[in-house]
């Protein structure tokens, strides 16, 4: 791991972040294609540097150089052939990227990296790479062979939240330069992993989804796939509940053995992530229920909600229930009278924040009881606030919360990965600098999604789903680490730009159609 402590991985992370930001902001296809290609090439190199001594690559260190080179060459050729075929398919049908992303978004594969095991979205990564290559290779080839032809019209200027999103990726990489967890002896390089596993590939996915010509049919196709997957995952969850067996093992197995209750996680390896997915799909189905009055659609929507709600209860995910409640309140505000719904939303958010405050205050029930009530999150939040107070301006560095919390509280009985509260994690790692950018990003997203959304069921669905996800990140984790965030922003930003240009939004001409 000595190589990770050197300057080149740090320079590489910043360079990859700059390329990802350029892919988001560049207005000309050729510039965006080169930036995207650079990010796609540099990210695997950084990842290989991170996992070089992991168990998955142990065969490299126990075989001759010729054997290793031959095996890697064969794997590289096979991967290139499969990826090239997929890229050509996407190049001929560019709109297929959206339903493929919706189909692969939930599936995670546990991979050991840098001394830790991460549940990575391997199928989605393949879709991202194929969609990017299927678009950028023709663009670069045309620019090389037709220099005398007039260039295509540049895309419209980036929205404010897109600029702040790109800035967030770059700032996170820059603040990783002084993070004490970067290059640690244990090989846990949280900042590098977040950039390589999440921010860079999801930024590429964002650009591809944003540039698609969205219409009613494509949106409904993605909705069909998402609802069908949620029902399928619910059936797996019901089977887990009936047999009291987790078919996709995780740390939850030990938790279920220690408690009287049983918690399901389906294919997500985490009940709260599973609960979040169910809650967000329920909001989409509820939007269909409220905006389409046909009897058949109403019955199908109610049936879908009944299945998903029952499964959500079995996850025991309180953060998902709170997020669902706020999303329903905002949905009611946009559909009917706003004042009662705003009151309900304020009450729900207030109760959630009050619950956190009560549980984290040692003088109320005692810190230990507060930890029991919040599954250990009380001490993480109070500890995070204490760490933020020690270094409030620039923080400890990106990805540093686990290591800094462990140093400050060595008596912690659990393995710490985050504070289960995104604003606190940002404050500890990035200080007021990162917190200000985070708040500006969230506010700009809310303004973009909500402005002029009333009456357009498609924009309403995106707005309420994002708001529920946002609240969930304040009670659990994963904001920009969740690909659903980037998908919602890409679609919501595209529809908002369409409305701002004066064209009729997609949802006003036709009612929403539910799918069995």
N, C-alpha and C positions, 0 to 999 in steps of 0.2 A: 504493500500500500504506500510505499515511499513515493511512488510516482504521483499519487493523488495529492501529496502534500506540496508538490512543486507548483510552478506558476502556470504551466500549460493547461491543465484542466480548468483552472479558474478563467484563464483567457478564453478557452474554448466555450465555457458556459456563457460568458458575456457575448461572445461572437454569435453563438447560436440564438441567444435571446434577441439580439439586434436583427438577425436575419428573419426570425419569426415576426418581429414587430414590423419589419419592412414588408413582409408578405401581406400583413393586414392593411397597411397604410398606402402602399404603392398604387398609383392610379393607372399605370400602363401595364399591359399584360406581360411584356418582356421583362420589366423590372420585377414584377411580382413573381414571375416564373423563376428567375435566377435566385431570388431570395428564398423561395420555397425549396428549390433544389439544394441550395447551400445548407438550409436547416435540416433537410432530410438526410444529407450526407454526414453532417457534423454530429448530429444527435446519436446515431449508432456508434460512432467512434468514441464519444464520451462514455456511452454505456459500456462498451467493451473495456475501456480503461477501469470502469468501476467494478465490473464483475470478473476481472481477469483471474483473481484468486478464489472465486466462488466455487462451491462443490460441482456446479454444472460444467465447469471447464477444467475439472481435475485431470481429465484424460490428456489434456494438452501438456501437462507438466510431467506425465509419466510415460510418454512415448517419444520416439525419435522425431526430429524436425521434419523429415521427409514424410512420415506417416501423418503427422498433424497437418502439414501443408496440403497433402493429397486429400485428406478427409474434408478440410475446410473448402478446398476448391470444388469438390463434388457437391457439397452442401450449397455453396454459393451459386453454382450453375443451376442446380435444381430450383433454388429460391428465385433466381433471376427469371427462369423460364415461366414459373407459375405466376410471378408478379407481372411479367410482360404480357401474358395472356389476359390476366385480369385488367391490366391497364388498357389494352386494346379494346376490351369489351366496354369499359367505362368511357373510353374516348368516343365510341360510336353511340353510346346512350348516356350522355352526361347527367341527365336527371335521375339516373338510377342510384346516384350517390346517396340521395336523401333516404329512400327506403332501405338501402343496405346499411346505412348508419343506424337507423332506427332498429333494424333487426339485430345488429351485432353489439349495440351499445351496452346491454346489461351483462354480457357474458365475460366473466373474469377467470383468469388462470393463475393459480399461485406460483410465483417464481421467486427463488432465492436470489437476492442481489445485495452486494455490499454488506453481508452479515445479517440481513433481515429478509423476511419473506413478505412479498407484496403481491396482492391480487391484481394482476395486470389485465388490461383489456386487449389481449392479443388479437382476437378476431377484428376488433375495431381498428387496431393499428394497421392490419393488412388492408382494410378498406380505405383508410386514410392514404397509405402509400400508393395503392392502385389508383385511387381517384386523382391524387396529385400528379403522378407520372402520366396518367392518361390525358391530363390537361396540359401540363407544362412541356412535354416533349413536342407535341405538334406546334405549340406556340413558339418555342425556340427554333424548331426546324423551319417554320415559315419565316421567322425574322432573319434567318441565315440565308435562305434561298430567294427571298423576295424583298431585298433591301430597297428596291426602287419603287415598290408599291406603297401607296399611302397607308399609314398605320391606322389601326382601329381607334375609334373614339375612346378616350380615357373614361374610366368609371367615375361616377360622381364623387365629390370630396367625401372623406370619411366622416361619419357621425361623431359627435363629441365622445360618446361612450367608447367608440372604437379606438379613438386616439388614447383615451385613458386606459383602455385595456392593453394596448401595445406598450404604453408607458409602465404599466404594472409588471409586465413580463420582464422588461429591461431593468427596472428598479430592483426587482427580486434577485436578478442575476448579479447586479452590482453590489447589493448588500450581502451576497454570499461570499464576497471577497474577504470580509473580516469575520465571517462566522466561525466560531471555535470548533463547530462540528464538521467543518469542511476539512477533509483529510485526517480525520481522527484515526488513532491506531486500530480501532475496531472496524474501520472501513465503512461506518455508517455515514454516508454523505447525503444528508436529507435534501439539501438545496439542489445538488446535481440531479438526484433522482426525481425531484418534483419538476425540474425543468425538462428533463429527458422523457420521463414517463407521462407527463401531463401537459405542461404549458406549451411546449413546442409542437407536439403532434396535434393537440387540440386547437392551437392557433391555425395550423394548416387546415384542419377540418372546418374551422370557422370560415376561412376564406372560401373554401369550396362550396359550403352550404349557402353562404351569403350571396355568391355570384350566380346561383341557380335561378332560373326564371320560375318563381313559385306561382302556382295557380291553385284553384280550388281542388282539382283532381289530385294533384300531388300531395297537398296537405292531408286530404282525407285518406290517401293511400298510407301515409306514415301513421296516421291515427289508427287505421285498421291494424297495422302490424303491432303497434304499441299496445293496443287493447288486447289483441290476441295473445301476446307474450305475457301480459299481466295476468290473464286468466290461466294460462298454462303454468306460470310460476305459482299461482295460488293453488292450483291442483296439487303441485308438488308439496307446497306447504301443508295442505290438508293431509296428505299422506304422511308427512313427517309428524304432524300432530297426532294422527290416529295410531301410528306405530311407535311414537316417542323415539324416533331415530332420525339423526341428521345425515342425509345422504351426501352432503358436501361438507366434509369435516372442517372445523375451525376451532379457535379458542372457545367458541360457544359450547363445545362438548363438555369441557371442564366446568363451565358455569352452570350448565344444566345438571351436572352431577352434584353440585354443591347446594342447589336450591330445590325447594319443593315444587316450584313451577317449572314449566317446560317452554322454551322459546324456540321458534322456528326461524330459519333464514333462507330457505329455498336454495337458489343457486348463487346467492350474493355473498356468502361467507360472513355476513353481518346482519343481524335483525333490523338495525336502524337504517341501514342502506336499503334493505328490502322494504321496510316500512315507508321510507321516503319515496321509493319508486311507486308503490301502491297508492300512496296519498296523491302524488302528482297525476297519475293516470285517473284517479277518481275525480279530480278537479276537471280534467278534460271531458270525462264522461258526464259530469254534472253540467258543464257548459252546453253539451249537446242536449241534455234533458231540458234545460231552460229555454233554449232558443229554437228547438224544433218541436212543433206541436203535433206531429203525426202520431197516431196511436201506436203503430208498430215501433216507431223510433223510441217513444216513451217507454214501452214495455222492455225493449232490448236494453235501454239505458238503465232502467231500474234493476233488471236482472244482473247486469254487469256490476253495478254499484253494490248489490247485495253480496255477490261473490267476493269482490275486493275488500269490502268492509269487514266481512267475517274473517278473512285472512289477515287483515291489518290488526284486528284484535289479538290474534294468536301470536303476532310478533312482539306484543307488549312494548311497542316503541312509543313512548310518551311524547318524544320530540316530533314524531310523525303525526300524531294526533293533534298536537298544538298547531303544527304547520297547516294541516288540513283545515282546522277550524278558522284560522286567519284567512286562508285562501277562499273558503266559502263566504266569509264575511265580505271580502273585497268583491267577490263575484256577485253577491247580492247587491252591493253598492252600485256596481256598473250595470246591472240588469234592471233594478228598480230604483226606489228612492235611496239616496245616498246617506242621509243622516242616520237612520236607525242602523244601517250596516256599519257605518263608521264607528258608532258607539259600540257595537258588538265587537268590531275589530280591536278597538282600544281596550275593551275589557279583556279580551283573550290575550292580547299582547301584554297588558298590565299584569294579569294573573301569572303569565309565564315568567315575566321578569321578577315579580314579587316572590314567586316560588323559588327562583334562583337565589334571590337575596336572602330569603329566610333560611334556605338550606345551607347557604355559605356563611351565615353569621354564627360564630361559635357560641354566642351568649343565648341563642334561642333554644336550640335542641342539643347543642354540643356539636363539635366538628365531626365526630365519629358518626353520630346519628344523621347529620346532614349528608355525609358521604354515602350512608346506606340508602337514604331517600333518593339520592341523585346518581346512584351507581358509581360513586367515587369522583364525580365531577365537581363537587363542592370544593375539595382541596385543590383540584387543578385550577379552578377559577381564582380562588383566593391566592394561591401561590403565583399564578400568572400576574395578578394585580400587583403583588409585592415585587416581582421581578421587573415589571414595567416601571415601577416607581424608582428602582435602582438605576435605570438607564433609560430615561423617557424620550430623549431626543432622537437618537438613531438606532436604538435597540442593540441586541446582541448579535444580530446577523441572521440572514435567511436560513431557515431550517434548524435553528439553534434551540428551540423551546424544549425538546426532549432532554438534550444534554444539560442545559442550564437548570432545568427543573430538577433533574436527578442530582446535580451537584448541590443545589440549594436545599433539597429535601431528600437526603439519602435514605431516610427511613420509609420512603414510599414503597408500598407493598405490591405495586403493579408496574408493568412496563409502560412507560409514558411515550406516546407518539404525538399527542397534541393536547390542547387545553379543552377540547370539545366546545370551543367558542371562537369562531374565526376572528372577530374584532380583538379579542384578548391575545390570540396567537400573533396577529399582525402587530399589535402594540409591543409585545415582548421582543419579537424578532426584528421588526423594522422601525419601531419607535413612532414618534409623532409624524415623521416624514412619510412612512408607509401608511399610517393610519389616515392621514389627510388624503392621500391618493385613493385609498380604499373607500372612504366616505364619498369622495367626489365621484368615483366610479359607480357606486351604488345609486347615488342620487341621479346621475345622468342616465343610467339605465331605466330607473323608474319613470323619469320624465319622458324618455323616448317611448317606452312601452305604453304608458297611460294616456299621453296626450292624444286626444282625438280617437281613443279606442272605443268609447261608448257607442253601441249600435253595430259594431263589427265583431261578430262572435269569434272570428279567428284571432284577432288581436286581443280580445278579452281573455280568451283561453290562455294565450301565451303570457299575458300580464299576471293573471292570478296564479298560474303555475310557478312563475318565477318568484313571486312574492312569498309563496309557501316554501319554496326551496330556500330562499334567503333567510327566512326565520328558522328553518331547520338547521342551517349552518351556524346559527347563533346558539343552538342547543346541542349540536353534535359536532360536525366537522365537514370538510370537503366543500369548498366553494368553487374555485377555479380548478380544483382537482377532479371535479365531476363533469364528465362530457355532456351531461344533460344541460348543464349551465350554458355551455358554448352553443349547443344546438338551439336552445330557446333564444339566445341572443342573436344568433344568425338569422333565424326565421323572424323573430320580432323586429330586428333592425331592418330586414328587407321589406316587411310589410309597412313599417313606419316610414321608410324612405319612399315607398310607393305612394303612400297617402300624402306625404309632404310634397311630392312632385305634382300633385293635383289630379292624378289618375284615381279612378274609382277603386277603393279597397276591395280585396277579393271577396270578403264575406257579405257585402251589402246587397249583392244581386241575387244570391241564392241562399236558401236556408241550409243550415248544417245538416248533413246526412249521417246518421249513425250506422254502424256496421255490426252485423250479428257477430 
